Amino acid sequence: MTGPFPALLTRADNELSRLEAAAATIAANLVDLDDNRARKDLDRGPLTGRTATQWQDATAALTQLWDGYGMLTALITEARTTRAQRRFGDAERSVYVDQVLGRSITLSTTTVPLARRGLLGAGQVSTTCSPAELLSAMEAAFRTAVSVATWAGERWSKLLPETADLTARLTHLRTLTSSATLDEADTRLGDFTATLATDPIGCDDNILDRVRALLDRADAERTSAGELRETLTQRLADAHGLATRLAAAAHTAAAAEDAVTGRFADGDIARVGGPDLRPDLAAVDALAAAGHWALISPRLAAWTRQARERLAALSEATTRNSAMLSGRNELRGRFDAYRAKAGSRGLAEHGTLVPLAERARSALTEAPVNLDSARAAVAAYQDAVAALTREVPR
C-alpha cells in the first residue's frame, strides 16, 4: 500500500463505517428475501425445466450470499476489535488497514497435490479478496437470486388466477354439455396447470388463450343466442351490483385513510390504487346494447375478477387503517387511566413518572405515531405506576 499512513488510516476508518452500514442493509434484505413467498414455494419444489435450472443457480447465489455475509460480519468484528485496542501503534495500524482495505478475506483454500508442487511450491493455495470486492460479488449474487424469485412469483400471481377462472368456466360448461371441444380444452388446461406448478418461468401462457378460445367455441356451440343473452344479462346485472359495492367500499376506505393520514407514517398507511373500473363496465354495457353478446363474456369475466380483487384490497386497507387508529385510541385510554391512578395516589409529579409520562404522551400525540414505540412507552409508564402504587398505600 502506498500513500501517507494517516491518509490510509482515514480511508480505512471510512471504509469500515461503510462496511458496517452495508452489513446492516444486507441483513435486512436477506431476511426479506428469506421470507419471500415465491422463494419459499420454489424451495419446496419440485421444479422442472427453465425454472429448475435458474433456481439451481439462484440457490447457489443464496448460499454465496449467506457465506459472504458471515465472512463480512466476521471481518467487521475483527477490524473493529483491532481499531479499539488501547495500544494502537504502527504494527496495529498496519494490521487494521490491511484488514479493511487489503485482500484480507479468504474465500477458499485448496490443497495442491504433492505431484504438482515444485520444491518451493506451497502445499495450499488460497483465494482471497478485499471486503469491497466481496460486497460487489454479493451484490451480483443478490441480483441473481432476487430476479429468479420475483419473476417466478409474478408468473404465478398472474397465471394462477387466470387458470382458476378457466377451470371454473370449464367445470360450469361440463354441467351443461359434453363435446370434443371441451375435452380438448380440458386436456390442454390440465397439462398447462401441471407445468405452471413446477415451471412458472418456462410455461407457455399462450396456451391459456387457446383454452379460452376452445371454451368460447364450446359455449357458442351449446348456447343459442337467446340463452346467451339471458345468461349475460344476469351476469351484467350482477356486475352492476358488484360495482355498487365497490363504490361503497372505496368511500369507506377513503374515509379510513383520511382518518390516519397525517397521524401515522405514510409507509404504515394502507392505500389501494389502480385504474377506474367503471369505463370498462360501461364498454360492456355498450356491447350489450348493440347486441354483441358473443364479445361480452370474456370481458365481463375479466372485469368481475378485477373488481373482486379491488374490493378485497379495499376491505383489507380499511381494516388495517382502522386498526391503527383503534390501537392508538386504546393506548391513549390506557395511558389516561394510569395517569388518573397515579394522581389519585399523589404520584403524578413523581420523579420517575414525569419523564415516562412525557415520553408516552409524545409517542401518542406527536405525528407520525409509531404504535410499537407508543405501546412500549405506555407499557413502561404502566409498569412504573404499578410498581410505585405497590409501595404507596391507599
N, C-alpha and C positions, 0 to 999 in steps of 0.2 A: 504493500500500500504506500502511496506517495502523498505528499502534502503535509502541511504543518499539523503536528499532533493535536493541538487544541481544535483545529477545524474538523479533524476526523472524529474527535470525541463529540463535538456538537452534532455532526452528521449522524453518529451512532445513536445519540440521545433522541434526536428527531425521528430516526427510523424505528427505534424501539417503541416510541409513542404511537407511530403509525401502525406498527405490527399489533400492538395491544388493541387499538381501535378496530383493526381489521379482524382480529380473532373474535371480538365480541359480536361483530356483524355476521361473521361466518357461522358462529354458534347458533344465532337466531335463524339464519337461513337454512342451516342443516336441519334444525328441529322442524321448521315449516315444511321442508321437503320430506322429512320422515313422516310427518302427519298427513301429507297429501293423499287424498283418497285414491286417485288414479295410481299413484306409486304403490299403495298397499294392494290394490287389485292386480297390478302387474306382478307383484311379488308372489301373490297367491297362485297365479297361473291356472292351468297350463297355458303356454303360449306357443304359437306356431308362426311360420312364415317370416315376413319382414319384422313384425313386432318382436318375435323371439330373438332374431338376430340383433336388432337395435337395442333391446332391453338387456341382452348379454353385455353389449358394450357399455350401456348405461350403468349396469351393476358393477362392472369393473371400475367405472369412473367414480361411483359412490364409494367403493372400497378405497380408492385412491384419495378421495376427499376426506374420509374419516381418518385414514392413516396420516395424511398430510396435516390435518387439524391437530392430531395428537403430537406430531413432531413439532409443529409450530408453537403450541402452548408450552411444550417442554422447553423449547429453546427460549421462549419469552421468560419463563420462570428462572432458568439458569442465568440468563443475561441480567435480569432484574436483581438476582441474588449477588452476582458479581459486582454490579454497579453500586449496591448498597453496602459493600464491605467498608468497615472502618478504615482499614489500611487500603488505600487505592493509589498505589504507586504506579510507576511506568509499566511494570510487568502486568499488574491487574488491568491497567488501561488497555494494554495491547491485547490481552485475552478478551476483554469486553468488546473492543472494536471488532476483533476478528469474529466473535460470536454473532454480532448484529449485522456486520457488513460483509463478512467473508463467507467462504463456502463451508459453513460450519454444520450443515445438516447432512447426515449420512443417509442416503436413500436406500442403498443396498450394499452388501458385501459378498463377493464371490470368491470362492476358493479356487486357486489356479492349480490344476493337476501337476504333479511333480514332473511328468514327461514334457510339459510345455513351459517349464521355468528355465531361465538361464541361471548361471551361477549366482548372479547378483539379483535375480528376479524375486519379487515379493511373493509370499505364499497366498496372500489375499489381495484382491483389488476392490476398492470401494468406489461407489458412485456418490458424489456429493453435489450440493447446490447451496446457494445463499438463501436466506429467508425470502428475499424479494422474488427470486426465481421460483421458489416453492409456491408463493402466492399466485404467480402467473399460471403455473401448472394446475393449481387448484381451481382457478377461475375457468380454465378451459374444461376441466372435468365437470364442474358445476353446470356449465352451459350444456354439455352433452347429456347429463342426467335429467336436467330440467326440461330440455327440449323434447326428449322422448316421453317423459311422464305427462307433460302438458298436452302434447299432440295426441297421445292415446286417450287422455281424459276428454279432450274436446271432441274427438271422434265418437267416443261412447256417449257423451252428453247429447250430441246431435242425432246420432243414428238409432240409439236405443228407443227414444220416444217415437220416432218415425216407424220403426219396426213394430212396436207395440200397437200403434194405430192401425197399421196394415193387418196385423194379426187379428185385432178385434173386428176389423171390417170383414176379413176372410171368414172368421167364425160366424159372424152375423149372416153372411151370404150362404154359408153352409146350411144354416137353418131354413133357408128359403128355397134352395135349389141345389142340384148337383150337375157338374158338367166337366168336360175335359179341360176347359179353360181354367176352372177353379183348381183342378188337380195340378195343372202346370204351375199356377201361382203358388200353391201350397208347397210344392217341391222346391221351387226357386227361393221362396221365403225361408223355408226350413234350412236350406243349405247356407243362405246368407246369414241367418241368425247364428248358426254354429260357427261360421267363420268369424263373425263380428266378435263373438265371445273370446276367441283366442288370438285373433289377428286384427285388431281395430285399425292399425296403420295400413295394412296391406289389403283389406277387403275393398271390393269394388262397389261403391254406393250407387252406381248406375243401375245395379240390379234392382234396387227399390223402385226406380222409375219403371222398369219393365214389369215388376209385380203390380205396381199401381195401374199400369195400362191394362194388364190382364184382368184385374178386378173390375176396372171400368167396363171392359168388354163383357165380362160375365154378368155384371149388373145390367148393362144395356140389353143383353140377350134375354135376361129374365124379366125385366121390368117394362111394362108398357108405358107409354107417355103419360097416361092418366095416373098410374100408380106412382111413377117417379115424381110427378107434380105434387101429389098428395103427401108423399114422404118428405120431400124437400120443403114443402110449405110448413110442415110441422117442425122440421129441423130449423128452419129460418125463424119461426116464432120462438123456439127455444133459445136461439142465438140472441134475439132481441131481449128476452128475459135475462140472459146472461149479461148483456150489455148494460141493462139497468142496474144489476147487482154490481157490476164493475164500476159504474159511475159512483154508486153509493160508497163502495169500498175505497175509491180514490179520494172522495171527500173526507171520509173518516181518517184515512192515512195522512192526508194533508194536515188535518187538524192536529193529529198526534205529533206530526213532525214539527208543526209550528210551536207546539207546547214545549218542545225540548230544544228548539233552535235558540242559540244564544245562552242557554243554560248549561249545555254539555258540549264537549269537544265535537267538532264536525265529524271526526273519524268514528265516533261512537254512535252517531245518529244513522238509523237505517233509512235509506232513500231508495225509491223504486223509479227507474227511468224507463225509457222505451217510447216508440212512436205511438201516436194516437191511432187506436184500432177502429174508430168509428168510420173513417173514409172507406176502409176495406169492406166493412159490413154494408155500407151504402152502395158500394160497387156490386155486391152480391144481390142486393135488393133490385138494382137496375137490371141485372141479368134476369132475375125472376120476372120483372115487369115486362121485359122483352120476350119472355118465353124461352130463353136459352137454358133450359133445365139441365141439359147434359153437361154444361160447363160449371154448374153451381157446386156439385158435391165435393170435389177436391178442394175448392176454395173455401167452402164453408167448414170443412173438416180442419183445414189449416188455421182458419180464423178462430174456431172454437178452441183448438189446442192452445193457441197464443193467449186467448182471453182467460182460459182456466189457469195457465201459468202466471199470468199477470195478477189474477185475483188471489192466488195463493201467496205471491210475493207481497202484495199489498197487505194482506192479512198478517203475514209474518212481520212486516215492518211496523204495522200498528201495534202489534203485541209487544215487540221489542222496545219501541219508543215509550209506550205507556208504562211498561215495566220499569224503565229508568226513572220516570217521574214518580211512580209509586214508591220505588225504592228510596229515592231521596226524601219524599214526604214521610215515609215510615221512620227513617233515620232522624229527621227533624223532630217528629213526635217523641221518639225515644230520648233524644237529647234534652228536649224541654222537660220531660218527666223527671229525668235525673237531675236537671238543674233545680227543679222545684223541690226535689227530695233533699238536695244539698242545702238549699235555702232554708228549708224547714228545720234543719239541724244546725243552722248558723254557720254553715261551711262554705257559703257561696264565694267568699273572698279568701278562702284558704290558699296559702301559697302554692300548694301542689295542684289545686284545681283550676286556678285562674289561667295559667298558660294552656292547660289541656282544654279548658272551655273555649278559649280564644281560637285554638287550633281547630277544634271541632266546628265552631261557628263559621270560621273562614272556609273550611272544607265544604260546608253545607250551603253557603250563601254566595261565595265568590265564584263567578263563572270563569272558565268552564268547570263544572263539578265533575270530579272523578269519584265514582261511587266506591271503588276499592279504598281510596285514601280516606274518604269521608267515613266509611264503615270502620276503618281502623282507628280513626280519630275519636269517633263516638264510643267505640269499644274501650279505648284507653281511658276516656273520661268516666265511662260507666264503671269500669273496674276500680278506678281511683275513688269514686264516690262510695262504692260498696265497701272498699277497704276502710275508708275513713269513718263511715257510719257504724261499722262494727266496733270502732274504737270510741266513738262518742255516743253515750247512751241517750235515749229519748228524754 
